[in-house]
Amino acid sequence: MTGDQTTMAVQQYLHELAQMQGRSMAEPVIRDLIARSVQRLHMLCQSMLVRSYPRLMQPPLNLQADEMLSSVVDRLMKAMREVRPGNVRQFFALANQHMRWELNDLARRLDNNALAVELNEAFVAAPESSGSQLSVTAIRILAAIDDLPEAEREVFSLVRIQGMQQTEAAEILEISTKTVQRRLNRAIMMLSEVLIDLDPGAVPSE
């Protein structure tokens, strides 16, 4: 299914959901909606995992996009019992939010386990366990991204973090490619100002 067909199908299901009352009637439509968008959701999971959370793909978790997708789909199913996105942009923004929550939860659990091992084995040098934790620089960058205005953060997340083409991002956000470029440039400029003291290679601008 092409990107245009996926977008049209998702919008059609969202329109159906908007007309429905009650969970029981909406449940089959939500399942069909997610099934039709699963390829794009898988692509977003893979991109976010590789670009922003590669350490979760390493031992001991060895997380793969298929496993992550299963958890994200479960989160989406539950979320959409209460939240009804009005358009394709809002649907994928909701999916993106739950992807980040899922990966952050996994990262926290991994770091907590690493910390427990470090406390129980105090004689082990700190570098042995520090590799599983987010660096201070990474935490600063993620916080700076979260602090961007919503429009700029949305574009930056799709293009720079998830690796989406600007044309694809424009389609999802229902804006022009030039608008995507402008928002992306503003996001990079804002991040550069906030993170001016960091090594330029640490800021995800390429």
N, C-alpha and C positions, 0 to 999 in steps of 0.2 A: 504494500500500500504506500502510495506516495505521500509526501508531506501535506499536499493540498487535500488529498482524500481523507487523511487522518484528521485534519483540522475541520473539514466539513462534517465528518461523522461525529466527532466530539461535540461540535456545536449543536448538532441535531439531537443528540442524547441530552445535552444540558437544557435544551428547549423543552424536551419532553418532561424532564424532571421538574422544571419550573411550573408545569401545569398540574403536578401531582400533589396530593395531600396524603400524609401518613407514610410510615416506614415500609409497611408490607408491600404496597404498590410500587414504591420507589426502588426497593432492593434489587429486583431483576434488571431494571434499567441501569442502576449503578454498576452491577456486575458486567453488563454488556458494554457500558462506557469504558470501563477499565480494560476489558478484553480487547476492545478496538484500539486503545491507545497504548497497549502493553509494549509494542516495539519501541515507540519513542520513549516510554518510561524506562525501558531497559537501557537504551542509549544514554539517557540522562544519568542513570545510576552508574553505569560504567565510566562515564566521563568524570562525574563528581568524585568517584572512588579513586580513579587513577590520578587525577590532578590535585585533589585536596586532601585525600586520606590514604596515600599509598602504603603507609605503615600498617594499616588494617589488613592489607593484602598479604602481609608477611606473617610468619609464625609469631605467636601461637594461634591467631585467629584464622589466617589464610582466607579472608573473606573474598567471595566472588560476587560479581554483579547479579547473578541469578539468585543467590541467597538474599542479597540486599533487596532485590526487587520483590521477593516474596513477603518480606517484612513491611516494605513500603506499601504494597497493595493492601495488606491487612490494615495498616494505619489509615489508608485512604478510604477503605470500605467503612471503617468506624467513623471517620471524620465526616463523611458525606451523608451520614444519617442525620447530622445536625447542621452541616454547612452545605449550601447549594451554590456553587460557583455560577455566576451569570453568563460567563463567556469562556472561550478557550484560554485566554490569557490568565484569568483567575484560576482555572482548573490546574494549569501547569505551575502556576505560582504556589498553589496549595500543595501540589505534589513535590515541588522543590523544597518547600518548608519542611515537609515530613521526611524527605531524604536527609536533610541536614540534621533534623532531630534524631533520626535513627543512627546516623554516623556519629554524632556527638555523644549519644548514649553509649554506643559501643566503645568509643575512644575513652570516655570517662571510666567505664568498667575496666578497660584494659589498664589504664593508668592507676586505678585503685588497686588492682591486683599486683601491679609492679611495685607500688608503694608498700603493700603488705609484705611482699617478699623482701624488700629492702630493709624494712623494720625488723623482720624476723631473722634476717641474716645480716646484721649490722656490720659484720666483718668484711662483707663483699664491697668492693670499690663502687662508688656511685655511678661511674660510666657504664657499669654492667647493666643497669636498669634504666638509665636516662634516655636510651634510644627509643623507648616506647612512649615517651611523653612529648607533648607539644613544647617546642622551644619557646622562650620568652618572645622572640621575634615573630614566630608564627602566631602566637596569641595576640600580639599587637596588631598584626596585619588583619587577622580575622575580625578583631574588634573594630578596626578602622573601616573595614568593608561593611560590617553591620551598622555602622554609624552613618553611612552614606544616605542621602535622601532616597526615598523609595524608588523613584524612577531610575536614578543612576545605579542604585544597588541591583535592581532587577536586570538591567542590561548587562552590567559588569558580571553578574553571576552567570547569566546565560552564555555570554560570549567568552569571557576570560576563564571562568571556573569550570563550566560545563563543556567548553570547547565547541559551542554551537556556531554555525556560520551566521554572519550578520543578517543575511536574508532570511534565515530560519527564525532568528530572534524577532525580526520585524514582523514576520507572519504571526507568530504566537502572541506578540504584544499588540498587534493590529496597529502598527505605526510604520512610517516609511524607513527605508534603510538609512537615509540621511539623518533621520532623527535618532536612530540607533547609534550612528557614528558620533553625533554630537553628544549624546548622553554618555557614551563610552569615554570619549575624550574628557568630558567634565569629571567623570569618576576617577580617571587616571590622574588628572591634575589635582583633585582633592586629596587622593591618597598620597601623592607625591609630597604635598604640602604637610600633611599630618605626619608622614613617615620620613621626613627630610633627613633625619639623622641616620637612617639605615643605609646599608649597602644597596645601591640602586638595583642590583641583581636580586635582592630579596623581595622586592615589590613586584607582583604579578602583572606586568604591563605588556608583556609580549605574548 
